[in-house]
Amino acid sequence: MTEEAMERSLLEVDGACRDINFSEYISATSAVALLDFIATHWELKQATNVDGEPVQPDEFRALLSTDKGALSTSWSGQIGPRHLQGYFYWPEPGRVFCELTFFPQDLAGHGFTLDGFLRLLAGLVNAAQSREYYVRFEDAAWSHREGADKSSVILSHESVALPRG
């Protein structure tokens, strides 16, 4: 996919969200580091556990250290994407599935550049300590194992090398 096509895919307001996924599972320590990174760019608006009960940021580490559970977060900020949702789910200790979600309108009109987005994505991927990343259209049928061959994937570790530093 060309840079123009990637940019168009990220910005097209089509009613669907865009998701960022990492390796199928990251560690609980990496999930905490990712949440810490997010907190440097966005302000937490809400966080809830698997039961829908509020969770405070100082409880994230302990919650992610439990045997199994889930954490949903909602963030807002001044950079694009202006709103970011995070979903963390772990079926067993130390294996955390993570998905970050945003809408195209939260990128457009906020100084968006593909280069700036890729630099931000690099920070997220580095914080998650993930070898893989996928930025994709919302697609309930998407499977991690299908990777970049799936037409819903806009860019991934297989197609775009992220900037360093």
N, C-alpha and C positions, 0 to 999 in steps of 0.2 A: 504494500500500500504506500502511495506517495505521501509526502508530508502534507500536501494540500488535502488529500483524502482523509488522512488522520485528523487534521484540524476540523474538517467539515463533519466528520463522524463524532467528534467530541462536542461540537457546538450546535449541531442540528437539534432544534427543539421539536421533538417528535413524540412527546408524551412518555418516553421511556427514560429511565435513569441510566446512569453509567456506573459500573462496578469495578473496583480494583480488588484483585485477589492476589495472594502470594502463594508460596509453596503450599501444598495441600494442608499441611499442619506446620505451625511454628511453635516454638517453646513458650512456656508461660513467661519466662524472662524476656523473650523477644516481644511478646504481646505487651508487657509493661513498658518496655523501651519504646514501642510504637505509640502507645498512649501518651507517654511523656513527650515524644516528638510532636504529636498532634496538638498537645496542650501548649506548645510554644508558638503555634500558628493560629489556633482557633480557641474560642472560649467555650467551655462545656456548658451546655444548656440543660441537659438531662442525662442521667444514667440510671438504668434499671437492671436488676438481676433477672434470672429465669422466671421468678415468680411475679415480676412486674414491680417489685419493691425498689424504692430509690437507693442508689449507691453513691457514696461520696468518693472523690478521687483518691483520698488517702486509704480507701478500702479496696482499690483495684488490685493491688499486689496480693493481698490475702485472699480475695475472691478468686483470682486466677490460679491460686495455689490449691484450691479445693479439688476433690476427686473428679467432679464433673459439674458443669453448669453453663451459664450463658451470661453475657453482658451486652446490653444495647446502649449505645451512646449517641448523643446528638450535639453537634458543635456548630458555632457560627463565627465568622471572622471577616476581616477586611480584604483578604486575598481570595483569589479564585481557586477552587470553588468556595463561594461564600458560606455555603452550608455543607456539612459533611456528616454522614451517619456511619457509625461503626458497629459492626456486629461481630462478637467473639463467642465461639461455642467450643466447648471441650468435652468430649465424650469420656475421656479418661485423663488422668494427670499428665501434664506436660505436652499435650497434643492439642493445640489451639487452632481451630479454623477461624480465619479472619476475612471479613469482607467490608470494604469501605464503599459507600454509595454517595453519589452526588447527581445533580440534574444539570443538563447543559446550560440552562439559563443562569446557573450559579457561576458559570465560567465567563459567558459572553458579557461584554461591556464592563469588565473589571480588570482591564489591562491584560487580557489573555494573550499570551504568545505560546506557541508550541514549545519553544525552548524553555520558557519559564515553567510550563507544566511539567516538562521532562525533568527539570532540576528539582522541583517539588516531589515528583514521583520517586526520583533517586533517593531523596531524603527519607521517604516513607519505606522504600525497599531496604535501604541500609539499616534503618531503625528496626525493621522486622527481621533483619539478618536472614533474608530470604534469597535463595539462588534464583527463584522464579518470580515473575510477576505477569499479570494479565490485566489489561484495561479493556473492558468489553461492554457491549450493549446489555441491558437487562434481558435475560433469557433464562427462563425457568428450566429449559432443557439442557443448558450448558453443563458440561461435566469437566472437572479438573483434568481428567485423563485425556480429554480430547484436545486440550491445549490450543495452539494457534491455528490448527487446521479448521477449527470451527469458524463459520462466517460471522459469528457474533463478536469475535475478538478484534478489537481495533488495533492494539499493539501489545507486544509482549517481549519477554527476554529473548525470544527466538527471532524477533523482527527488528528491534530497536535497542541499541546499546545506550544505556543511560549515561549522562555526564558524570564525571567523577569530581569529588570535592565540592 
